[in-house]
Amino acid sequence: MTGRRRAAALFAALVLAAVPEAAAGATGHARWRLDARALPLEYLQGLTHGPGGARYFAGVFSGLYRTDRALRERARNAAALPPAVTALGFDHIGDLTFDRSRGGRLILPLECYVPGAPNGGNTCGRGAFGVADPRTLAFRYLVPLDPADIAKAMWAEVGPGGRLVWTSSGRDLLAYRTREIRPGRTAPLRPVRRLRGAVPPSGVTGATVEGRRLLLAGQLSAERLQVWSVDLRIGARRLELEVTGIAAESEGLDLVGGRLSWMLSPFTPGGRPPTFGPGHSELLTFSRRISRCSRPKAIRLPAAWKPSLSSTRREARLPGSTIAVTASRPRPSNAAPTQAPAASVPRPRPHHACASV
């Protein structure tokens, strides 16, 4: 246990956070506080939440698990995909989402995945949305997705207002009408929105919603994990959180009561020894402490500009568009790391004192 605490303290010192506005309007800088908790390895691919404090997990390949808000397990279905579904090749549940419509249901992103197989392990070249009962975790039905638009469904997230379910294909974000995910539908589902080029450079392993933005977890390299947010109205994206110097694999993402939960697996790229140890998943929970500082101003950057993956917050839209940049001062490379457990953003050079809230 002492070793895990040391690892968590090291991890907290290595967090670089960009500056989200949601918790403090457009005037706040955030300090992130981190809690780390080991979970069963079965809780691996994704997580979401429902009414009454229920938390849901998927893993390792096709299991579903429900806990209470204290993460005490209340139900499990270790083989949630029935033979009729696996016969179609679907054997893998990604980062799932909870939908309040139709009395409440779990929407499961499905793919055909065999590690080491050709085509990146994708053995069928198509995706689907499965639906499961949030109380019993029993599988209800499946709706296929048109392979002309998407070759596999690795994650799903119900968007703001509940009318659309978001996922990704290549570099694009796709949205499907929630009401069209229904029993008896056999025609492949087509997306009704496509945000071209909106997927961050770190890809997407899991997602959650904050306001009108979609938060996307991903992995840029073996020891560089990131959370980006995307404005679902226009496709603008910005780096919210970056983690460097640890060995873990990014998985699902969830936001509950202002606390951001990020699932990491011990199956590290390149086979490095996992920072948090083998044999279990790690749930990292970030909460924000806000400082009120100056409002960012809009400037125009060259069309070829790419967002910096540093602690300086930048918001990147499509080439040539106006972006917002907070005037901030990156920490010198020889500066001491932030003291755990709070990992802080480098403070801007304000015209007035910043007040913590």
C-alpha positions as CSV (number, residue, x, y, z in Angstrom):
1,M,0.0,0.0,0.0
2,T,2.9,2.4,0.8
3,G,4.3,1.7,-2.7
4,R,1.0,2.6,-4.3
5,R,0.8,5.9,-2.3
6,R,4.3,6.7,-3.5
7,A,3.3,6.0,-7.1
8,A,0.2,8.2,-6.7
9,A,2.3,11.0,-5.3
10,L,4.7,10.7,-8.2
11,F,1.8,10.7,-10.6
12,A,0.3,13.8,-9.1
13,A,3.6,15.6,-9.5
14,L,3.7,14.7,-13.2
15,V,0.2,16.0,-14.1
16,L,0.1,19.0,-16.4
17,A,-3.4,20.5,-16.7
18,A,-4.7,22.9,-19.3
19,V,-7.3,25.3,-18.0
20,P,-11.0,24.3,-18.5
21,E,-13.5,27.1,-18.1
22,A,-16.6,25.0,-17.1
23,A,-16.1,25.2,-13.3
24,A,-15.3,28.9,-13.2
25,G,-16.9,30.5,-16.2
26,A,-14.3,31.9,-18.6
27,T,-12.1,33.5,-15.9
28,G,-10.7,30.5,-14.0
29,H,-7.5,28.6,-13.8
30,A,-7.7,25.1,-12.3
31,R,-5.6,23.2,-9.8
32,W,-6.2,19.5,-10.0
33,R,-6.4,17.3,-6.9
34,L,-5.9,13.6,-7.5
35,D,-7.1,10.4,-5.8
36,A,-5.9,7.0,-7.1
37,R,-7.7,3.7,-6.3
38,A,-7.0,0.1,-7.4
39,L,-10.0,-1.7,-8.9
40,P,-10.5,-5.4,-10.1
41,L,-8.8,-6.1,-13.4
42,E,-12.3,-7.0,-14.8
43,Y,-13.2,-3.3,-14.5
44,L,-11.0,-2.5,-17.5
45,Q,-12.4,-1.0,-20.7
46,G,-14.9,1.7,-19.7
47,L,-17.1,3.3,-17.0
48,T,-20.2,5.4,-16.7
49,H,-22.7,6.3,-14.1
50,G,-26.5,6.2,-13.7
51,P,-29.2,7.4,-11.2
52,G,-28.8,6.8,-7.5
53,G,-25.1,6.7,-7.5
54,A,-24.8,3.6,-9.6
55,R,-21.5,3.2,-11.4
56,Y,-21.0,0.8,-14.4
57,F,-17.8,-0.8,-15.7
58,A,-17.0,-2.9,-18.7
59,G,-14.2,-5.5,-19.2
60,V,-12.1,-7.4,-19.7
61,F,-13.7,-8.1,-23.0
62,S,-17.4,-8.7,-22.6
63,G,-18.3,-8.3,-18.9
64,L,-20.5,-5.7,-17.3
65,Y,-20.4,-4.7,-13.6
66,R,-22.5,-2.4,-11.4
67,T,-21.3,-0.8,-8.1
68,D,-22.7,1.7,-5.8
69,R,-21.1,5.2,-5.4
70,A,-18.6,3.7,-2.9
71,L,-17.5,1.2,-5.6
72,R,-19.0,-1.8,-3.8
73,E,-20.1,-4.3,-6.4
74,R,-23.8,-4.9,-6.6
75,A,-24.2,-6.9,-9.8
76,R,-22.1,-8.6,-12.4
77,N,-22.5,-10.3,-15.8
78,A,-19.1,-11.6,-16.7
79,A,-20.3,-12.7,-20.2
80,A,-22.8,-10.1,-21.1
81,L,-22.7,-10.8,-24.9
82,P,-25.0,-13.7,-25.8
83,P,-24.1,-16.3,-28.4
84,A,-26.3,-14.6,-31.0
85,V,-24.1,-11.6,-30.7
86,T,-20.8,-13.3,-30.6
87,A,-21.8,-15.3,-33.6
88,L,-21.7,-12.1,-35.5
89,G,-18.1,-11.6,-34.4
90,F,-18.8,-9.0,-31.7
91,D,-16.8,-10.0,-28.7
92,H,-15.5,-6.7,-27.2
93,I,-17.3,-3.9,-25.2
94,G,-15.6,-0.5,-25.1
95,D,-16.3,2.6,-23.0
96,L,-20.0,2.4,-22.4
97,T,-22.6,5.1,-21.7
98,F,-25.9,5.5,-19.8
99,D,-29.0,6.7,-21.6
100,R,-32.0,7.9,-19.6
101,S,-34.5,7.3,-22.4
102,R,-36.7,4.2,-22.6
103,G,-36.7,3.9,-18.9
104,G,-32.9,3.9,-18.7
105,R,-30.4,1.7,-20.5
106,L,-26.7,1.0,-21.0
107,I,-25.4,1.6,-24.6
108,L,-22.5,-0.6,-25.4
109,P,-20.0,0.1,-28.2
110,L,-19.2,-3.2,-29.8
111,E,-16.3,-4.4,-32.0
112,C,-14.8,-7.6,-33.2
113,Y,-11.4,-7.7,-31.7
114,V,-8.8,-10.5,-31.5
115,P,-5.4,-9.4,-30.3
116,G,-2.7,-10.1,-32.8
117,A,-5.1,-10.7,-35.7
118,P,-4.7,-8.9,-39.0
119,N,-6.2,-5.5,-39.6
120,G,-5.2,-4.4,-36.1
121,G,-7.2,-7.2,-34.5
122,N,-10.5,-6.1,-36.2
123,T,-11.8,-9.3,-37.5
124,C,-15.2,-8.2,-39.0
125,G,-14.7,-4.5,-40.0
126,R,-17.9,-3.2,-38.6
127,G,-19.3,-1.9,-35.3
128,A,-22.6,-1.9,-33.4
129,F,-24.4,-0.4,-30.4
130,G,-25.6,-3.0,-28.0
131,V,-28.2,-2.2,-25.3
132,A,-28.2,-3.8,-21.8
133,D,-30.5,-3.5,-18.7
134,P,-28.8,-1.2,-16.1
135,R,-30.3,-3.2,-13.2
136,T,-29.7,-6.8,-14.3
137,L,-26.9,-6.1,-16.8
138,A,-28.7,-8.5,-19.2
139,F,-28.2,-7.9,-22.9
140,R,-31.4,-6.6,-24.6
141,Y,-30.7,-6.0,-28.3
142,L,-28.2,-4.9,-30.9
143,V,-28.3,-2.2,-33.6
144,P,-25.7,-2.4,-36.4
145,L,-23.7,0.6,-37.6
146,D,-23.1,1.1,-41.3
147,P,-19.5,0.0,-42.1
148,A,-19.4,2.7,-44.8
149,D,-19.1,5.2,-41.9
150,I,-17.3,3.2,-39.1
151,A,-15.2,0.0,-39.0
152,K,-15.6,-0.5,-35.2
153,A,-17.2,1.1,-32.2
154,M,-14.7,1.6,-29.4
155,W,-16.6,4.0,-27.2
156,A,-20.0,5.7,-27.0
157,E,-21.2,8.8,-25.1
158,V,-24.7,10.3,-24.9
159,G,-24.3,13.9,-25.8
160,P,-25.8,17.0,-24.1
161,G,-29.6,16.8,-24.1
162,G,-29.6,13.1,-24.8
163,R,-30.6,13.3,-28.4
164,L,-27.3,12.0,-29.9
165,V,-24.8,9.3,-29.2
166,W,-21.2,10.1,-30.1
167,T,-18.4,7.9,-31.1
168,S,-15.4,8.2,-33.5
169,S,-14.2,6.8,-36.8
170,G,-10.6,7.6,-37.8
171,R,-10.1,11.4,-37.3
172,D,-13.8,12.2,-37.2
173,L,-16.4,12.4,-34.5
174,L,-19.7,10.8,-35.4
175,A,-23.2,11.3,-33.9
176,Y,-26.2,8.9,-34.2
177,R,-29.7,9.7,-33.1
178,T,-30.5,8.1,-29.8
179,R,-34.1,7.4,-30.7
180,E,-32.9,5.2,-33.6
181,I,-31.2,2.8,-31.3
182,R,-34.3,0.8,-30.7
183,P,-35.5,-2.9,-30.6
184,G,-36.2,-4.5,-33.9
185,R,-34.0,-2.2,-36.0
186,T,-32.0,-4.3,-38.5
187,A,-31.0,-1.6,-41.1
188,P,-27.5,-0.3,-40.3
189,L,-27.5,3.0,-38.6
190,R,-26.0,6.1,-40.3
191,P,-24.6,9.1,-38.5
192,V,-26.5,12.4,-38.6
193,R,-23.5,14.5,-37.7
194,R,-19.8,14.3,-38.5
195,L,-17.2,16.6,-37.0
196,R,-14.3,16.2,-39.4
197,G,-10.8,16.2,-38.0
198,A,-12.1,16.7,-34.4
199,V,-10.5,13.6,-32.9
200,P,-7.4,14.8,-30.9
201,P,-3.9,13.7,-31.8
202,S,-3.9,11.3,-28.8
203,G,-7.0,9.4,-30.2
204,V,-9.9,8.4,-28.1
205,T,-10.1,5.6,-25.6
206,G,-13.1,6.9,-23.6
207,A,-15.4,9.9,-23.3
208,T,-17.7,11.8,-21.1
209,V,-19.7,15.1,-21.3
210,E,-19.1,18.4,-19.5
211,G,-21.6,21.1,-20.5
212,R,-21.6,21.4,-24.3
213,R,-18.1,19.8,-24.6
214,L,-17.1,16.2,-25.0
215,L,-14.1,15.2,-22.9
216,L,-11.9,12.6,-24.7
217,A,-9.3,10.5,-23.1
218,G,-6.4,9.2,-25.2
219,Q,-2.8,8.2,-25.4
220,L,-0.2,10.1,-27.5
221,S,2.7,7.8,-26.7
222,A,3.7,5.1,-24.3
223,E,4.0,7.5,-21.3
224,R,2.0,10.5,-22.5
225,L,-1.7,10.4,-21.7
226,Q,-4.1,13.2,-22.4
227,V,-7.7,14.5,-22.0
228,W,-9.0,16.9,-24.6
229,S,-12.3,18.6,-24.9
230,V,-14.3,19.3,-28.0
231,D,-17.0,21.9,-28.5
232,L,-19.8,19.9,-30.1
233,R,-21.2,22.9,-31.8
234,I,-18.2,23.7,-34.0
235,G,-15.6,21.1,-33.4
236,A,-13.1,23.3,-31.6
237,R,-10.8,21.3,-29.3
238,R,-8.4,22.1,-26.5
239,L,-6.0,20.2,-24.3
240,E,-7.5,19.9,-20.7
241,L,-5.1,17.5,-18.9
242,E,-1.8,15.8,-19.7
243,V,-0.1,13.0,-17.8
244,T,3.6,12.2,-18.6
245,G,6.2,9.8,-17.2
246,I,4.0,6.9,-16.1
247,A,3.5,3.5,-17.7
248,A,-0.2,2.7,-18.1
249,E,-2.8,2.4,-20.8
250,S,-5.6,4.9,-21.1
251,E,-9.1,3.5,-21.1
252,G,-12.6,4.9,-20.1
253,L,-13.6,8.4,-18.8
254,D,-16.5,9.6,-16.7
255,L,-17.6,12.8,-15.0
256,V,-19.7,12.6,-11.8
257,G,-20.5,15.6,-9.6
258,G,-17.6,17.6,-11.0
259,R,-15.1,14.8,-10.4
260,L,-13.3,13.4,-13.4
261,S,-12.7,9.6,-13.3
262,W,-10.1,8.1,-15.7
263,M,-9.6,4.4,-16.0
264,L,-6.0,3.1,-16.6
265,S,-5.1,-0.5,-17.3
266,P,-1.8,-2.2,-16.5
267,F,-1.3,-3.4,-20.1
268,T,1.2,-0.9,-21.0
269,P,2.4,-0.1,-24.5
270,G,5.8,-1.6,-25.1
271,G,5.5,-3.9,-22.2
272,R,6.9,-1.5,-19.6
273,P,6.3,-2.4,-15.9
274,P,3.1,-0.6,-15.0
275,T,3.5,2.3,-12.6
276,F,0.7,1.3,-10.4
277,G,1.5,-2.4,-10.4
278,P,0.2,-5.4,-12.3
279,G,-3.0,-7.4,-11.8
280,H,-5.5,-4.6,-11.3
281,S,-6.9,-1.5,-13.0
282,E,-6.4,2.0,-11.5
283,L,-9.1,4.6,-11.2
284,L,-7.8,8.1,-11.1
285,T,-10.2,10.8,-9.9
286,F,-9.5,14.4,-10.4
287,S,-11.3,17.3,-8.8
288,R,-10.7,21.0,-9.5
289,R,-9.7,23.9,-7.3
290,I,-10.2,27.2,-9.2
291,S,-8.4,30.5,-9.2
292,R,-10.1,33.6,-10.7
293,C,-7.7,35.3,-13.2
294,S,-7.8,37.2,-16.4
295,R,-10.1,36.3,-19.3
296,P,-8.4,34.8,-22.3
297,K,-8.4,36.9,-25.5
298,A,-9.0,35.8,-29.0
299,I,-6.1,36.0,-31.5
300,R,-5.6,34.6,-35.0
301,L,-2.8,32.1,-35.6
302,P,-1.4,30.8,-39.0
303,A,-3.3,28.1,-40.7
304,A,-0.4,25.7,-40.2
305,W,-0.3,26.2,-36.4
306,K,-0.7,23.1,-34.3
307,P,-1.7,23.2,-30.6
308,S,1.1,22.9,-28.1
309,L,1.0,19.9,-25.9
310,S,2.4,21.7,-22.9
311,S,0.9,23.2,-19.8
312,T,0.0,26.3,-21.7
313,R,-3.6,26.2,-22.5
314,R,-4.5,26.6,-26.2
315,E,-7.7,26.0,-28.0
316,A,-7.4,24.6,-31.5
317,R,-10.1,24.9,-34.2
318,L,-9.9,24.1,-37.8
319,P,-7.0,25.7,-39.6
320,G,-7.3,29.5,-40.0
321,S,-10.0,30.0,-37.4
322,T,-9.9,32.2,-34.3
323,I,-8.7,30.6,-31.2
324,A,-8.5,31.5,-27.5
325,V,-5.2,31.6,-25.7
326,T,-4.7,32.3,-22.1
327,A,-1.6,34.4,-21.4
328,S,0.3,32.0,-19.1
329,R,3.9,31.4,-18.2
330,P,5.1,27.8,-18.7
331,R,7.1,26.4,-15.8
332,P,10.9,26.4,-16.4
333,S,12.3,23.1,-17.3
334,N,14.5,23.1,-14.1
335,A,11.7,24.0,-11.8
336,A,10.8,21.7,-8.9
337,P,7.7,19.5,-9.5
338,T,4.4,20.5,-7.9
339,Q,3.9,19.1,-4.5
340,A,1.4,16.2,-4.4
341,P,-1.5,15.6,-4.1
342,A,-2.3,18.9,-6.0
343,A,-1.0,19.2,-9.5
344,S,-1.3,22.8,-10.6
345,V,-1.3,24.7,-13.8
346,P,1.5,27.3,-14.2
347,R,-0.1,30.6,-13.1
348,P,-0.6,33.3,-15.7
349,R,1.1,36.7,-15.2
350,P,-2.1,38.5,-14.1
351,H,-2.9,42.2,-13.8
352,H,-4.3,41.5,-10.4
353,A,-4.1,39.0,-7.6
354,C,-5.9,35.7,-8.2
355,A,-8.3,34.6,-5.6
356,S,-8.8,30.9,-5.0
357,V,-12.4,29.6,-4.8
